């Protein structure tokens, strides 16, 4: 709640200074942004609850199902035609993530609820991405992010009221810096960039980028966290993951070129 509220305040200041315009042009566009923000709030609530029950490595692998879930939703809603190359690349990349975190994929019956929560979060993320792809045209990414994150923060504040563990009034310098970092880089820049891409690239290409995150996280952990050692399997998994991402982009480009060539050939 703090993270998204801080991000919303910063973006509202940016808006007041005249940047990040235009915003929603009518009530309908605003309504879809509010719905997307509520879906995001539910998704983050599920994430935080799930990661008290399951290891982070398992969560990363489950998040790797995002392109596959997105492809099912895109086909079901008719939002986008999914090429075989995109689907193949997503499967390859997910295989790489599984290889990286293979030794952490231990799921007990008590962790089943956590797994279900992560799957639910992935579904909600895919759902609001489809909604914004279809209904958020002509809006500046910063304006979209301001409304989206402010809406996200409201339900999380309500959930925080029911949190049984005590919350420190002063968290200290390190957690405060982490909070500001998450608000600026993990919220404003990340979501604004995401919304910028939503309007300009295909959904499957966009969601495949989720596979890059665990690779970066593993590398950062190996540099700064004690006790984290990259083994040959880690490098193999990272290579397979990046190959899958590259395959999704390149095969999609090849499919688009082939479609264009066929279209030109069919013309009189």
N, C-alpha and C positions, 0 to 999 in steps of 0.2 A: 504493500500500500504506500509506504514512504517513497519507494523507488519511482513508482508511476506518478505519484502526486508531485514530486519534485520535477520530474520530466514535464508534466503538464504545465506547471507554473512557469518553467523556463520557456516553453513553447508559447504560452499566452503572452509573455513579455515580447517574444519575437513577433507575434501577431500584432501586438499593440504598436510596435515600431514600424509596422507596415510591410513586414516581410512574410513570405509564406502564403501568398494569396494567388488565386481565389480559393475560397472554401466551398462548402456545399451551397449549391445555388437554389435549392428548394427543400421543402420539408421531407420529401421522399429520400433524397440523397443523405440528409442528416440522419434520418431514421435508420438507414442501412449501416451507417457508421456506428451509431449507438448499439445496434444489434451485434455488430462485429466486435465492439469493445466488450460487451457482456460475455460473448463467447470466449474472448481472450481471458477475461477474469476467471471464468469457470475452468478454462484450461490450465491457467497458472495455479489455481487452488488445487487442482488434481495433481499437478506436478509436485508441488511442495509437500502435499500429503503422501504421495507415493514414495518420494525419496526418503521418507522416514521408515519405509518398509522394505525397500529393495536397494541393491547396490547401484551406484552411478553407472557402472559399466553396462549393466543390464538395461537401465533406462536409456542409455545411448543407443543400444541395439534396437530397442523397441521404437525409438524415435526414427530409426532408419527405415521403418515401414511407411513413413510419411508419403514418399512418392507412390508407393503401391496403393495406399488408401486413397490418395488423391486421384490416381488413375481410375479407380473404381467409381468414385464420386463423379469425376468428369464424364465418364461414359454414361453413368446412370442419369445425370442431369442434362447431358448433351452439351456441356459447356465447352468441350474441346475434344478433338479427335486425337486419340493416343496412338502414336506410331509404335510399331514393334521395336524399333531401335531405342526409343525412350524407355520402354518397359524392360528391355534387356539390360540397358545400362543401370537402371535402378536395382535390378536383381544382383548384378555384379557388384555394385557399390555396397549393397547390404551384406553381401557375402564377405567383403573386406572388413566391414565393421565387426561382423561376427568373429572373424579370425583374430582381430586385435583383442577383443574382450572375451575370448573363449573361456579362459580360466575363471572368469567372474560370473558365468552364466549358470549359477546355482539357484534354482527356484524351489522353495519349499511351499507346502500348502498355505502356510501363513503369509507368504508373499504374493499369493494369487491376487489379492485385492489391489496391491500396489501395481501389478502388471496391468490389471484391468483399468486402473486410473490413468496410467500412461497412455494406453491405447485410446481411452476416452479423450485425453488431451490432444493427441495427434488428430483424432477425428474432428474435434472442434476447430483446431488450427486449419485443417484442410477446408472445413466448411466455410469459415469466415474469409479465407482466401478466395474461394469461388464466388462468394457474395460480392466482395470488393472488386474482383475482376469484372463482374457483370454490371455493377451498379455505381462504381465510383469513377466516373469519367470527368475529365476536365478539372479535377481538384488538385491543388498543390500538395505534394507529399507531406510537407510540414503542417499544413492545415489539417490534413487527414490524421496525422500522428497526434496532434494536440487533442482533437476530439476523442480519438480512439483510446489513448492512454488515460485521459481524464475519466472517461467512462469506465475503463478497466479498474481504476483505483477505487471507485465508490463501493462495489460489492466486497472488495478485499478489506476495506475498512470495517464493513459490517461483520465479516468473518473474524477480523482481529478482535472484535469485542468479546467473542466467545473463546478466545485463546486462553487456555488455563495456565500456561506457563508465564511467569513474570517477565515483563519487558523492561530493560534498563532505561532510565531516563537519559543517561549519558553513556554512549557506547564506546567512547574513546576515539583516538585519531584514526587508527587503522580501519575499523569498521565504517567510520564516517567517510573516509576516502573511498572505500569500496562501494558505499552507497552512492556517492556522487559519480563514481566511474560507471556504475550500472545505470544510473539515470541518464547520463549523457551518451556514453558509447553503447551500452547494452539496451537502451530504450529509444532515445531520440534518434541517434544516427542509425542504429540497426533497423528500427521499424520504418523510418523515413526512407531509407535505402530500399527496404523490402517493398514498400508501397510504390516507390518509383519504378521498380522492376515489374511489379504486378501489372502495370499498365502498358509495359513495353515488350515483355518476353512471354513465351508460352509457359503455362503453369508447370508442366513437367520439368522444363529446364530450370525453373525457379526452385521448385521443391527439392530437386536433386542436390542443390547446394547444402542441404542439411547434412549430407555425408561428410562435408569438409570440417564441420565443427568438432566431432570427436577426435579427428586426427590432430587438429590444432590444439585441443584441450590436452591430449595425451603428450604432445610435444612440450607444451608449457609446463605440465606437471613434472615431466622428466628433467626440466631445467631448474625449476624453482622448488619443487617439493622433494623433501628427503625420502629416501626409500623407494622412489619410483625409478625403475630401470627398464629401458627399452630392450627387449629381446628380439632375436631375428624374426620371430612371428609377428611382432609389432610392425616392423618395417615391411614385411610381406603384406600384412593386412592393409597398411596405409597405401602401399603401391596398388593393390587390387581396388581399394576404394577410389583412389584418384583415377584409375583406369576406367572404372564404371562411370564416374562423373564425366570424364572426357568422352566416353562412348555415347552417353546420352546427348551431349551437345553436338558432337560431330555427326553421329548417325541421324540426328534430327535435321541437321543442316543438309546432309546428303538427301534425306527424304524430301525436304522442301525444294531442293534443286531439281530432283527428279520430277516432282509434281509440276514445277514450273516448265520444265522441258516438254513434258507430255501436253501441257496446256497450250504451249506455243505450237507444237506439232499438229494439234487438233484444229488450229485456226486455219481458215481457208486462205 
